[in-house]
Amino acid sequence: MSSLRGSLLTETFPFDGGRSVTVYVPPQPPEEAVYAADGGWHTERLAQVLEASAERPSTMVVGVHGLENDDERLHEYVEGFGGKGFEAFERFFVGDVRRWVTTELDVKLPVERTAVWGASLGGELALAMGLRHLEIYQVVLYASPGGGFTPADASLSSEAPRTYLVGGTQEQWFLDNASLWAGALSDAGVDVVIEKRDGEHGDAFWYEEFPPMLTWAFGR
């Protein structure tokens, strides 16, 4: 049983025969919102570190569930692999889910208070959504970048969203990808931060880094 002070709400949408979204609703009205990839795995862990961080403003996490199979997720999360599958999931992520948050949860926050988060393959989706929807997401928060979506696949300019990257010192391939993105975004004039943390792929630093990410993104 969750010991959260806030609540976890799960809603199932008709997309793809039934796709769930798990939302962390903080105890106080949210001042900022983060849309997260692979919400079925990550939302509660992100909520736990938020509640343990007393200095953070009230933050809602909207976790959009992904598929269990990595290959199927790849086709939804990375345009170069997914084509129409990617486009359909994109419409669901940025359209259906966001409208539901606005209308059913009555949370209407400006782009300046909205970010998108992801880790590993889910982070590839987060970065793509940030780059393709500057009118929705102010900031991209990305842990352990994968390699399916690379700077060569993206159209980068100084108008791209501010980006915070983190990688583990024991996951060199992912850390190298983080450095690759950091360099490309910086060269394009984007405000970017890269942090290196002790850990392997999937270790606790993914979650522990979340409050510092938000402080950098939105302030205290």
Residue frames as a rotation matrix with the C-alpha (Angstrom) as fourth column:
MET 1
0.574 0.819 0.000 0.00
0.819 -0.574 0.000 0.00
0.000 0.000 -1.000 0.00
SER 2
-0.085 -0.608 0.790 1.30
0.551 -0.689 -0.471 3.43
0.830 0.395 0.394 -0.92
SER 3
0.015 0.013 -1.000 2.27
0.961 -0.276 0.011 5.76
-0.276 -0.961 -0.017 1.94
LEU 4
-0.691 -0.284 0.665 1.98
0.563 -0.788 0.249 8.86
0.453 0.547 0.704 -0.22
ARG 5
-0.631 0.484 -0.606 0.28
0.273 -0.592 -0.758 11.94
-0.726 -0.644 0.242 1.18
GLY 6
-0.429 0.468 -0.772 -1.01
-0.856 -0.483 0.183 12.68
-0.287 0.740 0.608 -2.29
SER 7
0.303 0.635 0.711 -2.95
-0.253 0.773 -0.582 10.19
-0.919 -0.003 0.395 -4.38
LEU 8
-0.878 -0.474 -0.067 -2.39
-0.235 0.304 0.923 7.99
-0.418 0.826 -0.378 -7.42
LEU 9
0.226 0.970 -0.085 -5.19
-0.419 0.018 -0.908 7.96
-0.879 0.241 0.411 -9.97
THR 10
-0.836 -0.483 0.261 -5.23
-0.002 0.478 0.878 5.54
-0.549 0.734 -0.400 -12.90
GLU 11
0.255 0.882 -0.397 -7.48
-0.522 -0.220 -0.824 6.07
-0.814 0.417 0.404 -15.92
THR 12
-0.470 -0.357 0.807 -7.77
0.428 0.708 0.562 3.74
-0.772 0.610 -0.180 -18.92
PHE 13
-0.158 0.305 -0.939 -8.23
-0.686 -0.718 -0.118 5.31
-0.710 0.626 0.323 -22.34
PRO 14
0.754 0.540 0.374 -9.58
-0.122 0.675 -0.727 3.57
-0.645 0.503 0.575 -25.47
PHE 15
0.388 -0.664 -0.640 -6.31
-0.922 -0.292 -0.255 4.15
-0.017 0.688 -0.725 -27.35
ASP 16
-0.437 -0.674 -0.596 -4.87
-0.740 0.646 -0.188 0.91
0.512 0.359 -0.780 -28.78
GLY 17
-0.008 0.538 -0.843 -7.57
0.093 0.839 0.535 -1.23
0.996 -0.074 -0.057 -27.19
GLY 18
0.922 0.352 -0.159 -7.01
0.204 -0.094 0.975 0.25
0.328 -0.931 -0.158 -23.75
ARG 19
-0.129 -0.990 0.052 -4.04
0.562 -0.116 -0.819 2.25
0.817 -0.077 0.572 -22.49
SER 20
0.608 0.386 -0.693 -3.65
0.786 -0.176 0.592 3.49
0.106 -0.906 -0.411 -18.93
VAL 21
-0.071 -0.579 0.812 -2.39
0.038 -0.816 -0.577 6.75
0.997 -0.010 0.080 -17.50
THR 22
0.324 0.109 -0.940 -1.36
0.913 0.224 0.340 6.99
0.247 -0.969 -0.027 -13.84
VAL 23
0.170 -0.162 0.972 -1.37
0.047 -0.984 -0.172 10.46
0.984 0.075 -0.160 -12.32
TYR 24
-0.406 -0.285 -0.869 0.20
0.902 0.030 -0.431 11.54
0.149 -0.958 0.244 -9.06
VAL 25
0.345 0.594 0.727 -2.09
0.293 -0.804 0.518 14.20
0.892 0.034 -0.451 -7.61
PRO 26
-0.690 -0.717 -0.099 -0.21
0.317 -0.177 -0.932 16.14
0.650 -0.675 0.349 -4.91
PRO 27
-0.346 0.573 -0.743 -1.88
0.929 0.095 -0.359 17.12
-0.135 -0.814 -0.565 -1.61
GLN 28
-0.127 0.237 -0.963 -1.96
0.133 -0.958 -0.253 20.79
-0.983 -0.160 0.090 -2.62
PRO 29
0.879 0.476 -0.007 -3.13
0.076 -0.155 -0.985 22.24
-0.470 0.866 -0.172 -5.96
PRO 30
0.257 -0.857 0.446 -0.31
0.892 0.388 0.232 21.64
-0.371 0.338 0.865 -8.47
GLU 31
0.528 -0.219 -0.820 1.94
-0.189 -0.972 0.138 24.53
-0.828 0.082 -0.555 -9.40
GLU 32
-0.256 -0.630 -0.733 3.78
-0.940 -0.012 0.340 22.56
-0.223 0.776 -0.589 -12.07
ALA 33
0.735 0.552 0.393 3.16
-0.402 0.822 -0.403 19.44
-0.546 0.139 0.826 -14.14
VAL 34
-0.475 -0.857 -0.200 5.46
-0.767 0.292 0.571 16.78
-0.431 0.425 -0.796 -15.58
TYR 35
0.741 0.619 -0.262 4.28
-0.662 0.605 -0.442 14.40
-0.114 0.501 0.858 -18.30
ALA 36
-0.192 -0.866 0.462 6.25
-0.795 0.413 0.444 11.17
-0.575 -0.282 -0.768 -17.96
ALA 37
0.061 0.095 -0.994 6.87
-0.783 0.621 0.012 8.28
0.619 0.778 0.113 -20.32
ASP 38
-0.337 -0.169 -0.926 6.41
0.131 0.966 -0.224 4.73
0.932 -0.196 -0.303 -19.01
GLY 39
-0.255 0.292 0.922 4.21
-0.777 -0.629 -0.016 5.95
0.575 -0.721 0.388 -16.21
GLY 40
0.760 0.565 -0.321 3.18
-0.304 0.745 0.593 2.47
0.575 -0.353 0.738 -15.15
TRP 41
0.333 -0.741 -0.584 6.75
0.728 0.595 -0.339 1.87
0.599 -0.312 0.738 -13.95
HIS 42
-0.531 -0.832 0.163 7.85
0.631 -0.516 -0.579 5.30
0.566 -0.205 0.799 -12.83
THR 43
0.067 0.577 0.814 5.00
-0.032 -0.814 0.580 7.47
0.997 -0.065 -0.036 -11.51
GLU 44
0.911 0.340 -0.234 4.93
0.201 0.128 0.971 6.19
0.360 -0.932 0.048 -7.94
ARG 45
0.195 -0.919 -0.344 8.72
0.979 0.161 0.126 6.29
-0.060 -0.361 0.931 -7.58
LEU 46
-0.505 -0.339 0.794 8.80
0.492 -0.869 -0.058 9.86
0.709 0.361 0.606 -8.87
ALA 47
0.437 0.759 0.482 6.00
-0.086 -0.498 0.863 10.79
0.895 -0.419 -0.152 -6.45
GLN 48
0.756 -0.175 -0.630 7.91
0.637 0.416 0.649 9.30
0.149 -0.892 0.426 -3.53
VAL 49
-0.322 -0.942 -0.094 11.01
0.945 -0.314 -0.092 11.40
0.057 -0.119 0.991 -4.13
LEU 50
-0.296 0.304 0.906 8.85
0.170 -0.916 0.363 14.49
0.940 0.262 0.219 -4.59
GLU 51
0.732 0.675 0.095 7.19
0.006 -0.145 0.989 13.99
0.681 -0.724 -0.110 -1.23
ALA 52
0.528 -0.632 -0.567 10.56
0.845 0.330 0.420 13.38
-0.079 -0.701 0.709 0.40
SER 53
-0.573 -0.718 0.395 11.80
0.764 -0.643 -0.060 16.71
0.297 0.268 0.917 -0.97
ALA 54
0.046 0.680 -0.732 10.21
0.890 -0.360 -0.279 19.30
-0.454 -0.639 -0.622 1.32
GLU 55
-0.465 -0.325 -0.823 11.54
0.093 -0.943 0.320 22.24
-0.881 0.072 0.468 -0.68
ARG 56
-0.923 0.097 0.372 9.68
0.380 0.095 0.920 21.35
0.054 0.991 -0.125 -3.89
PRO 57
-0.560 0.815 -0.150 6.51
-0.792 -0.580 -0.194 23.19
-0.245 0.010 0.970 -4.91
SER 58
0.051 0.695 0.717 3.43
-0.244 0.705 -0.666 21.07
-0.968 -0.141 0.206 -5.51
THR 59
-0.583 -0.390 -0.713 4.06
-0.784 0.037 0.620 18.98
-0.215 0.920 -0.328 -8.63
MET 60
0.554 0.753 0.354 1.68
-0.509 0.643 -0.572 16.74
-0.658 0.137 0.740 -10.58
VAL 61
-0.695 -0.718 -0.041 3.14
-0.510 0.451 0.732 13.77
-0.507 0.530 -0.680 -12.48
VAL 62
0.501 0.839 -0.213 1.14
-0.719 0.268 -0.641 12.46
-0.481 0.474 0.737 -15.44
GLY 63
-0.517 -0.785 0.342 2.55
-0.523 0.605 0.600 9.03
-0.678 0.131 -0.723 -16.25
VAL 64
0.419 0.623 -0.660 1.52
-0.902 0.206 -0.379 7.61
-0.100 0.755 0.649 -19.62
HIS 65
0.330 -0.268 0.905 1.92
-0.244 0.902 0.356 3.84
-0.912 -0.338 0.232 -19.63
GLY 66
-0.194 -0.448 -0.873 4.03
-0.980 0.044 0.196 2.15
-0.049 0.893 -0.447 -22.28
LEU 67
0.734 0.395 -0.553 3.92
-0.495 0.868 -0.036 -1.37
0.465 0.300 0.833 -23.64
GLU 68
0.782 -0.414 0.466 5.76
-0.234 0.498 0.835 -4.19
-0.578 -0.762 0.293 -21.87
ASN 69
0.549 -0.550 0.630 7.74
0.765 0.635 -0.112 -5.29
-0.338 0.543 0.769 -24.92
ASP 70
-0.066 -0.677 -0.733 10.78
0.210 -0.728 0.653 -3.14
-0.976 -0.110 0.190 -25.70
ASP 71
-0.840 -0.246 0.483 10.45
0.496 0.012 0.868 -3.60
-0.220 0.969 0.112 -29.47
GLU 72
0.056 0.942 0.331 6.82
0.943 -0.159 0.293 -2.49
0.329 0.295 -0.897 -29.38
ARG 73
0.568 0.067 -0.820 7.76
0.535 -0.788 0.305 0.49
-0.626 -0.612 -0.483 -27.23
LEU 74
-0.527 -0.840 -0.129 10.52
0.367 -0.362 0.857 1.37
-0.767 0.404 0.499 -29.69
HIS 75
-0.654 0.314 0.688 7.95
0.716 -0.035 0.697 1.63
0.243 0.949 -0.202 -32.47
GLU 76
0.529 0.847 -0.050 5.77
0.809 -0.486 0.331 3.95
0.256 -0.215 -0.942 -30.41
TYR 77
0.648 -0.285 -0.706 8.58
0.433 -0.625 0.650 6.09
-0.627 -0.727 -0.281 -28.97
VAL 78
-0.353 -0.875 -0.331 11.01
0.037 -0.367 0.930 6.58
-0.935 0.316 0.162 -31.87
GLU 79
0.440 0.627 -0.643 9.79
-0.553 -0.375 -0.744 8.05
-0.708 0.683 0.181 -35.15
GLY 80
-0.212 -0.635 -0.743 12.49
-0.976 0.107 0.187 6.38
-0.039 0.765 -0.643 -37.24
PHE 81
-0.988 -0.119 0.101 11.26
-0.125 0.991 -0.055 2.94
-0.093 -0.067 -0.993 -36.18
GLY 82
-0.594 0.800 0.087 7.56
0.329 0.340 -0.881 3.52
-0.734 -0.494 -0.465 -35.71
GLY 83
-0.908 0.274 0.317 6.17
0.230 -0.307 0.923 5.64
0.350 0.911 0.216 -38.53
LYS 84
-0.172 0.941 0.293 2.39
-0.249 -0.329 0.911 5.67
0.953 0.084 0.290 -38.12
GLY 85
0.319 0.237 -0.918 2.68
0.725 0.562 0.397 3.90
0.610 -0.792 0.007 -34.78
PHE 86
-0.634 -0.620 -0.463 4.81
0.773 -0.540 -0.334 6.74
-0.043 -0.569 0.821 -33.45
GLU 87
-0.845 0.327 0.424 2.44
-0.120 -0.888 0.445 9.35
0.521 0.325 0.789 -34.85
ALA 88
0.161 0.952 -0.259 -0.58
0.124 0.240 0.963 7.68
0.979 -0.187 -0.079 -33.25
PHE 89
0.179 -0.149 -0.973 1.11
0.958 0.253 0.137 7.51
0.226 -0.956 0.188 -29.85
GLU 90
-0.867 -0.495 0.059 2.24
0.482 -0.863 -0.151 11.10
0.126 -0.102 0.987 -30.20
ARG 91
-0.425 0.790 0.441 -1.37
-0.222 -0.564 0.795 12.21
0.877 0.240 0.416 -30.72
PHE 92
0.458 0.568 -0.684 -2.41
0.488 0.482 0.728 10.22
0.743 -0.667 -0.057 -27.67
PHE 93
-0.170 -0.654 -0.737 0.42
0.981 -0.045 -0.186 11.59
0.089 -0.755 0.650 -25.49
VAL 94
-0.938 -0.322 -0.126 0.16
0.331 -0.942 -0.061 15.27
-0.099 -0.099 0.990 -26.38
GLY 95
-0.649 0.746 0.148 -3.55
-0.367 -0.478 0.798 15.34
0.666 0.464 0.584 -27.27
ASP 96
0.205 0.843 -0.497 -5.86
0.095 0.488 0.868 12.90
0.974 -0.225 0.020 -25.52
VAL 97
-0.027 -0.272 -0.962 -3.97
0.934 0.335 -0.121 12.75
0.355 -0.902 0.245 -22.24
ARG 98
-0.919 -0.389 -0.073 -3.42
0.390 -0.861 -0.325 16.49
0.063 -0.327 0.943 -21.95
ARG 99
-0.469 0.828 0.308 -7.08
-0.368 -0.500 0.784 17.24
0.803 0.255 0.539 -22.74
TRP 100
0.302 0.567 -0.766 -8.15
0.446 0.626 0.640 14.80
0.843 -0.535 -0.064 -20.05
VAL 101
-0.438 -0.540 -0.719 -5.87
0.894 -0.178 -0.411 16.47
0.094 -0.823 0.560 -17.48
THR 102
-0.971 0.044 0.236 -7.32
-0.025 -0.996 0.083 19.85
0.239 0.074 0.968 -18.43
THR 103
-0.299 0.952 0.064 -10.98
-0.522 -0.219 0.824 18.91
0.799 0.213 0.562 -18.50
GLU 104
0.449 0.541 -0.711 -11.39
0.190 0.719 0.668 16.03
0.873 -0.435 0.220 -16.03
LEU 105
0.024 -0.512 -0.858 -8.72
0.983 0.168 -0.073 16.97
0.182 -0.842 0.508 -13.48
ASP 106
0.880 0.421 0.222 -9.19
0.409 -0.907 0.099 20.70
0.243 0.004 -0.970 -14.06
VAL 107
0.279 -0.872 -0.402 -5.46
0.447 -0.253 0.858 21.38
-0.850 -0.419 0.319 -14.13
LYS 108
0.808 0.007 0.589 -4.54
0.544 -0.392 -0.742 24.16
0.225 0.920 -0.320 -16.54
LEU 109
0.416 -0.767 -0.488 -0.90
0.326 -0.376 0.868 25.14
-0.849 -0.520 0.094 -16.27
PRO 110
0.811 -0.142 -0.567 1.04
-0.527 -0.597 -0.605 27.31
-0.253 0.789 -0.559 -18.71
VAL 111
0.788 -0.563 -0.250 3.91
0.165 0.585 -0.794 26.00
0.593 0.584 0.554 -20.80
GLU 112
0.041 -0.820 0.571 6.32
-0.583 -0.484 -0.653 27.74
0.811 -0.307 -0.498 -18.42
ARG 113
-0.154 -0.023 0.988 5.22
-0.955 0.261 -0.142 25.29
-0.255 -0.965 -0.062 -15.71
THR 114
0.835 0.494 0.243 5.09
-0.388 0.841 -0.376 22.13
-0.390 0.220 0.894 -17.81
ALA 115
-0.256 -0.948 -0.188 7.87
-0.921 0.181 0.344 19.60
-0.292 0.261 -0.920 -18.52
VAL 116
0.814 0.382 -0.439 8.23
-0.501 0.844 -0.194 16.17
0.296 0.377 0.877 -20.08
TRP 117
0.009 -0.781 0.625 10.33
-0.921 0.237 0.309 13.42
-0.389 -0.578 -0.717 -18.44
GLY 118
0.905 0.254 -0.340 11.65
-0.358 0.887 -0.290 10.06
0.228 0.385 0.894 -19.52
ALA 119
0.153 -0.861 0.486 14.36
-0.702 0.251 0.666 7.52
-0.695 -0.443 -0.566 -18.80
SER 120
-0.556 -0.489 0.672 16.22
0.102 0.762 0.639 5.34
-0.825 0.424 -0.374 -21.29
LEU 121
-0.752 0.303 0.586 13.91
0.650 0.192 0.735 4.52
0.110 0.934 -0.341 -24.21
GLY 122
0.326 0.918 -0.225 11.11
0.942 -0.335 -0.002 6.54
-0.077 -0.212 -0.974 -22.61
GLY 123
0.089 -0.386 -0.918 13.44
0.275 -0.876 0.396 9.51
-0.957 -0.287 0.028 -22.58
GLU 124
-0.877 -0.348 0.331 13.79
0.386 -0.102 0.917 9.28
-0.285 0.932 0.224 -26.34
LEU 125
-0.079 0.934 0.349 10.05
0.915 -0.072 0.398 9.86
0.397 0.350 -0.849 -26.53
ALA 126
0.477 0.260 -0.839 10.27
0.707 -0.680 0.191 12.71
-0.521 -0.685 -0.509 -24.02
LEU 127
-0.444 -0.729 -0.521 12.96
0.204 -0.648 0.734 14.48
-0.873 0.220 0.436 -26.02
ALA 128
-0.813 0.195 0.549 11.10
0.568 0.051 0.822 14.00
0.132 0.980 -0.152 -29.28
MET 129
0.238 0.970 -0.056 7.90
0.948 -0.219 0.232 15.39
0.213 -0.108 -0.971 -27.76
GLY 130
0.279 -0.203 -0.939 9.76
0.504 -0.801 0.323 18.38
-0.817 -0.563 -0.121 -26.39
LEU 131
-0.740 -0.652 -0.163 11.42
0.173 -0.420 0.891 19.16
-0.650 0.631 0.423 -29.70
ARG 132
-0.758 0.484 0.437 8.20
0.561 0.144 0.815 18.67
0.332 0.863 -0.381 -31.70
HIS 133
0.315 0.948 0.038 5.87
0.701 -0.259 0.664 20.51
0.639 -0.183 -0.747 -29.30
LEU 134
-0.729 -0.684 0.020 7.57
0.532 -0.585 -0.612 23.65
0.430 -0.436 0.790 -28.06
GLU 135
-0.402 0.665 0.630 4.15
-0.436 -0.744 0.506 25.16
0.805 -0.071 0.589 -27.45
ILE 136
0.651 0.689 -0.317 3.39
-0.117 0.504 0.856 22.52
0.750 -0.520 0.409 -24.79
TYR 137
0.741 -0.444 -0.504 6.61
0.671 0.505 0.543 21.65
0.014 -0.741 0.672 -22.95
GLN 138
0.889 -0.438 0.131 9.04
-0.446 -0.894 0.036 24.21
0.101 -0.091 -0.991 -21.57
VAL 139
-0.054 -0.926 0.373 11.62
-0.982 0.117 0.147 21.69
-0.180 -0.358 -0.916 -20.42
VAL 140
0.613 0.098 -0.784 12.82
-0.312 0.942 -0.126 18.15
0.726 0.321 0.608 -21.22
LEU 141
0.184 -0.504 0.844 14.11
-0.946 0.143 0.291 16.03
-0.267 -0.852 -0.450 -18.32
TYR 142
0.719 0.010 -0.695 16.01
-0.492 0.714 -0.498 13.02
0.491 0.700 0.518 -19.61
ALA 143
0.298 -0.605 0.738 17.78
-0.742 0.339 0.578 10.22
-0.601 -0.720 -0.348 -17.73
SER 144
-0.311 -0.579 0.753 20.12
-0.079 0.806 0.587 7.75
-0.947 0.123 -0.296 -19.43
PRO 145
0.220 0.449 -0.866 19.56
-0.843 -0.360 -0.401 8.57
-0.491 0.818 0.299 -23.12
GLY 146
0.368 -0.028 0.930 19.13
0.330 0.938 -0.102 5.66
-0.869 0.344 0.354 -25.49
GLY 147
-0.565 -0.768 -0.300 20.46
-0.072 -0.316 0.946 5.62
-0.822 0.556 0.123 -29.02
GLY 148
-0.183 0.559 0.808 17.44
0.884 0.453 -0.113 5.19
-0.429 0.694 -0.578 -31.28
PHE 149
0.833 0.422 0.358 16.88
0.519 -0.820 -0.240 8.94
0.192 0.386 -0.902 -31.55
THR 150
-0.064 -0.963 -0.262 20.07
0.947 -0.142 0.289 10.93
-0.315 -0.229 0.921 -32.15
PRO 151
-0.065 -0.003 -0.998 20.92
0.059 -0.998 -0.001 14.60
-0.996 -0.059 0.065 -32.78
ALA 152
-0.939 -0.322 -0.120 21.30
-0.104 -0.066 0.992 13.74
-0.328 0.944 0.029 -36.47
ASP 153
-0.574 0.796 0.191 17.59
0.789 0.474 0.391 12.82
0.221 0.375 -0.900 -36.52
ALA 154
0.226 0.678 -0.699 16.47
0.860 -0.476 -0.184 16.09
-0.458 -0.560 -0.691 -34.97
SER 155
0.123 -0.123 0.985 16.06
0.581 -0.796 -0.172 19.63
0.805 0.593 -0.027 -36.18
LEU 156
0.129 -0.186 -0.974 17.81
0.973 -0.165 0.160 21.63
-0.190 -0.969 0.160 -33.47
SER 157
-0.011 -0.151 0.988 17.66
0.353 -0.926 -0.138 25.37
0.936 0.347 0.063 -32.95
SER 158
-0.910 -0.391 0.137 18.00
0.049 -0.430 -0.902 27.77
0.412 -0.814 0.410 -30.07
GLU 159
-0.268 0.897 0.351 14.21
-0.877 -0.378 0.297 27.61
0.399 -0.228 0.888 -29.70
ALA 160
-0.108 0.180 -0.978 14.36
0.102 0.980 0.169 23.99
0.989 -0.082 -0.124 -28.56
PRO 161
0.843 0.504 0.189 13.21
-0.130 -0.149 0.980 23.39
0.522 -0.851 -0.060 -24.97
ARG 162
0.023 -0.795 0.606 15.68
-0.966 -0.174 -0.192 23.66
0.258 -0.581 -0.772 -22.13
THR 163
0.648 0.146 -0.747 17.06
-0.212 0.977 0.007 20.19
0.731 0.153 0.664 -21.42
TYR 164
0.158 -0.548 0.821 18.46
-0.975 0.044 0.216 18.49
-0.155 -0.835 -0.528 -18.32
LEU 165
0.505 -0.111 -0.856 20.37
-0.363 0.872 -0.328 15.24
0.783 0.476 0.400 -18.95
VAL 166
0.210 -0.499 0.841 21.72
-0.929 0.167 0.331 12.74
-0.305 -0.850 -0.428 -16.43
GLY 167
0.547 -0.106 -0.830 23.68
-0.388 0.846 -0.364 9.55
0.742 0.522 0.422 -16.93
GLY 168
0.938 -0.167 0.305 25.36
-0.212 0.419 0.883 6.96
-0.275 -0.892 0.358 -14.74
THR 169
0.169 -0.969 -0.178 29.09
-0.968 -0.197 0.156 6.44
-0.186 0.146 -0.972 -14.50
GLN 170
-0.567 -0.340 0.750 28.54
-0.301 0.933 0.195 2.66
-0.767 -0.115 -0.632 -14.72
GLU 171
0.375 0.663 0.648 26.46
0.558 0.397 -0.729 2.82
-0.741 0.635 -0.221 -17.91
GLN 172
-0.449 -0.772 -0.450 29.05
0.208 -0.580 0.788 4.27
-0.869 0.260 0.421 -20.25
TRP 173
-0.711 0.199 0.674 27.08
0.698 0.091 0.710 3.85
0.080 0.976 -0.204 -23.50
PHE 174
0.381 0.923 0.048 24.13
0.888 -0.380 0.257 5.81
0.256 -0.055 -0.965 -22.12
LEU 175
0.399 -0.325 -0.857 26.41
0.437 -0.754 0.490 8.41
-0.806 -0.571 -0.159 -20.57
ASP 176
-0.733 -0.660 0.165 28.11
0.418 -0.246 0.875 8.83
-0.537 0.710 0.456 -23.94
ASN 177
-0.299 0.710 0.637 24.69
0.858 -0.092 0.505 9.42
0.418 0.698 -0.582 -25.52
ALA 178
0.630 0.484 -0.608 23.93
0.730 -0.636 0.249 12.03
-0.266 -0.601 -0.754 -22.87
SER 179
-0.127 -0.782 -0.611 27.18
0.289 -0.618 0.731 13.82
-0.949 -0.084 0.304 -23.72
LEU 180
-0.749 -0.098 0.655 26.35
0.658 0.013 0.753 13.62
-0.082 0.995 0.055 -27.44
TRP 181
0.230 0.923 0.309 22.98
0.881 -0.332 0.336 15.28
0.413 0.195 -0.890 -26.90
ALA 182
0.540 -0.063 -0.839 24.42
0.578 -0.697 0.424 17.85
-0.612 -0.714 -0.340 -24.51
GLY 183
-0.526 -0.829 -0.189 27.01
0.372 -0.424 0.826 18.91
-0.765 0.364 0.531 -27.06
ALA 184
-0.636 0.333 0.696 24.54
0.726 -0.050 0.686 19.11
0.263 0.942 -0.210 -29.94
LEU 185
0.481 0.869 -0.116 21.98
0.846 -0.426 0.321 21.09
0.230 -0.252 -0.940 -27.93
SER 186
0.306 -0.457 -0.835 24.63
0.482 -0.682 0.550 23.45
-0.821 -0.571 0.012 -26.59
ASP 187
-0.744 -0.623 0.241 26.00
0.486 -0.258 0.835 24.04
-0.458 0.738 0.495 -30.09
ALA 188
-0.313 0.729 0.608 22.46
0.791 -0.154 0.592 24.96
0.526 0.666 -0.529 -31.18
GLY 189
-0.708 -0.036 0.705 22.23
-0.190 -0.952 -0.240 27.56
0.680 -0.304 0.667 -28.42
VAL 190
0.398 0.879 -0.261 19.92
-0.004 0.286 0.958 25.59
0.917 -0.380 0.118 -26.14
ASP 191
-0.029 -0.299 0.954 20.13
-0.960 -0.258 -0.110 25.91
0.279 -0.919 -0.280 -22.36
VAL 192
0.610 0.175 -0.773 21.31
-0.166 0.982 0.091 22.42
0.775 0.073 0.628 -21.38
VAL 193
0.137 -0.541 0.830 22.69
-0.986 0.002 0.165 20.75
-0.091 -0.841 -0.534 -18.26
ILE 194
0.432 -0.042 -0.901 24.36
-0.206 0.968 -0.144 17.34
0.878 0.248 0.409 -18.03
GLU 195
0.261 -0.304 0.916 25.04
-0.963 -0.018 0.268 15.56
-0.065 -0.952 -0.297 -14.74
LYS 196
-0.114 -0.376 -0.920 26.98
-0.324 0.889 -0.323 12.37
0.939 0.261 -0.224 -14.08
ARG 197
0.350 0.318 0.881 25.88
-0.935 0.068 0.347 10.18
0.050 -0.946 0.321 -11.18
ASP 198
-0.781 -0.601 0.171 27.30
-0.620 0.779 -0.090 6.99
-0.080 -0.176 -0.981 -9.71
GLY 199
-0.010 0.814 0.581 25.10
-0.459 0.513 -0.725 4.15
-0.888 -0.274 0.369 -10.87
GLU 200
-0.893 -0.150 0.424 24.11
0.241 0.638 0.732 1.59
-0.380 0.755 -0.534 -13.47
HIS 201
-0.772 0.635 -0.025 21.18
-0.290 -0.317 0.903 1.65
0.565 0.704 0.429 -15.86
GLY 202
0.128 0.948 -0.291 17.92
0.102 0.280 0.955 1.83
0.986 -0.152 -0.061 -13.91
ASP 203
-0.516 -0.385 -0.765 19.53
0.773 0.175 -0.610 2.60
0.369 -0.906 0.207 -10.56
ALA 204
0.172 0.683 -0.710 18.03
0.940 -0.329 -0.089 4.95
-0.295 -0.652 -0.699 -8.00
PHE 205
-0.679 -0.477 -0.558 19.72
0.347 -0.878 0.329 8.02
-0.647 0.030 0.762 -9.49
TRP 206
-0.672 0.529 0.519 16.94
0.534 -0.139 0.834 8.15
0.513 0.837 -0.190 -12.10
TYR 207
0.374 0.917 -0.137 14.52
0.709 -0.187 0.680 9.10
0.598 -0.352 -0.720 -9.33
GLU 208
0.199 -0.379 -0.904 16.88
0.860 -0.375 0.346 10.89
-0.470 -0.846 0.252 -6.96
GLU 209
-0.816 -0.563 0.130 17.72
0.542 -0.669 0.508 13.33
-0.199 0.485 0.852 -9.75
PHE 210
-0.128 0.859 0.495 14.07
0.879 -0.132 0.458 14.28
0.459 0.494 -0.739 -10.25
PRO 211
0.668 0.414 -0.618 13.83
0.677 -0.683 0.274 17.05
-0.308 -0.602 -0.737 -7.59
PRO 212
-0.232 -0.784 -0.575 17.07
0.275 -0.620 0.735 18.74
-0.933 0.012 0.359 -8.76
MET 213
-0.710 0.069 0.701 15.77
0.703 0.013 0.711 18.55
0.040 0.998 -0.058 -12.31
LEU 214
0.286 0.940 0.188 12.59
0.890 -0.333 0.311 20.35
0.355 0.078 -0.932 -11.27
THR 215
0.450 -0.198 -0.871 14.46
0.515 -0.739 0.434 22.98
-0.729 -0.644 -0.231 -9.27
TRP 216
-0.685 -0.726 -0.057 16.57
0.315 -0.365 0.876 23.73
-0.657 0.582 0.479 -12.33
ALA 217
-0.584 0.500 0.639 13.49
0.763 0.070 0.643 23.75
0.276 0.863 -0.422 -14.56
PHE 218
0.245 0.909 0.336 11.09
0.599 -0.415 0.685 25.79
0.762 0.033 -0.646 -12.47
GLY 219
-0.455 -0.407 0.792 12.94
-0.411 -0.694 -0.592 27.18
0.790 -0.595 0.148 -9.47
ARG 220
-0.912 0.093 -0.399 11.91
0.384 0.536 -0.752 26.58
0.144 -0.839 -0.525 -5.88
